Amino acid sequence: MKLTKLTLVLFIFCITNSIFAQNKILFGATKAEMCGNADWIIDADAHNIYFNSTTHIPYVSAGSTTGASNAQRIPTPAQSGITSATPETYWEGGISAIAVDCAKQGYTVETLPYNGAITFNNSANVQDLSNYKVFVVTEPNTLFTASEKTALMNFIANGGGLMMICDHAGSDRNNDGNDPPTVWNDFLTNNGVANNGLGITFDILSDVSGNSASFAVLTALNPYYSIFHGTFGVPNQVLWSNGATMTINTTNNSNAKGLVFKSGSSTTGLTNVYVAATTYQTGKVFAVGDSSIIDDGTGDTGDTLYTGYTGDANGNHQKLLMNGMIWLMTPTLNNNDNFFDATHFTIAPNPIQDKQIHFTFSLNENQNTTVTLYDTLGRLVKEQTLNNLNTGVNYQSLDASDLQSGLYICKLTTATSSKSLQVIVK
């Protein structure tokens, strides 16, 4: 059978691993996320975790109700009961607000409990990372093992999304000698798979409270555009309440980019970074230097809690983190297609201006062709069969007058191939 070439300027819609079929987010709780004043979990029905003063290893104190939060795998009440009006107090963890927001977006959320295992492609582990699209780790206080670091890198390489939430130097809550910047840097620089391969490191310092920030200016087709122009709106400020900054190394990873900077201090876009993003093979990483912005102000009784998720920066932290989460959950787009010519497909203008998506493509022979539009959650929004096509260049339009503003994925399909491209609807 003759293979017809459909020539397009598009990014291939990678669906090469079962990981893309997942709609699940895993929140980590294996790295002492509950020690001291920390409560970086989405829900807990028991509060009986203690930390050995010598080994710093967590353990359960049977019958106790006065320890740290002991997060269970499935939050309760069931997330099926969550509606658009459900408050974050539906669950009881210190970061329940972002988890409730994720459930409202249609995602399934789970916790990897304190005694869970971080693995990738281990069928014996029911919570293996291959069963999830995004892994969220907030303020880890114990080092990842060599096998865990390998699992994390392979998870990202195969299309997973990692959300790294750090904090300031000295925030060693279990007193084992490792604070979050040290833990994250050990993973980033010494993972045994691609040392320094993500192009991000955390600075070992404490950035003082109340610092303002400047935001990167992103073009419409920048791969990180939707983090600032996403479903939750346009964030325009953050409040750093004693967190860390980052340094970007584009030599090690040309896709690494600073998105938010300490105001007036980053002239190159590579230093004093508050928020960063990068890609590695088919996966994504979203990194934040301060845990205060994900803290919703609830959690363990007696802990020092902080309302940063919606209480600070006029609600912009929620916009930034949820846009980042949706970006991580969105299937990766890249241009690694070596078979098709990448010069004959365009969507222009982009962002669209007249509520019509105008696109051009070429066919070597006439065949059935459809165009479909998806939102960032992967839901089908529109589908149209393209008629009266020509061999050679074709000019077509798709009506977008009934669509809300935001980022969409436009997919063009023939009998022999398909391609996808991001499009911005204003």
Sequence and secondary structure as in RCSB ss.txt:
>XXXX:A:sequence
MKLTKLTLVLFIFCITNSIFAQNKILFGATKAEMCGNADWIIDADAHNIYFNSTTHIPYVSAGSTTGASNAQRIP
TPAQSGITSATPETYWEGGISAIAVDCAKQGYTVETLPYNGAITFNNSANVQDLSNYKVFVVTEPNTLFTASEKT
ALMNFIANGGGLMMICDHAGSDRNNDGNDPPTVWNDFLTNNGVANNGLGITFDILSDVSGNSASFAVLTALNPYY
SIFHGTFGVPNQVLWSNGATMTINTTNNSNAKGLVFKSGSSTTGLTNVYVAATTYQTGKVFAVGDSSIIDDGTGD
TGDTLYTGYTGDANGNHQKLLMNGMIWLMTPTLNNNDNFFDATHFTIAPNPIQDKQIHFTFSLNENQNTTVTLYD
TLGRLVKEQTLNNLNTGVNYQSLDASDLQSGLYICKLTTATSSKSLQVIVK
>XXXX:A:secstr
     EE   BEE   SGGGG  EEEEE SSSTTSTT    S  SEEEEEE TTT  EEE TT SSSEEE  SS 
SS GGG  TT  GGGS STTHHHHHHHHHTT EEEEE TT    SS TT TT GGG SEEEEES  S   HHHHH
HHHHHHHTT EEEEE   TT  TT SS  HHHHHHHHHH  SSSTTTT EEE SS B TTB EEE    TTSTTH
HHHSBTTB      BSSB  EEE TTT TT EEEEEETTT SSSSSSEEEEEEEETTEEEEEES GGGG BS SS
TTS   B TTTSGGGHHHHHHHHHHHHHHS  EE    SS SSS EE SSSBSSSEEEEEEEESS   EEEEEE 
TT  EEEEEEE S  SEEEEEEEE TT  SEEEEEEEE SS EEEEEEEE 
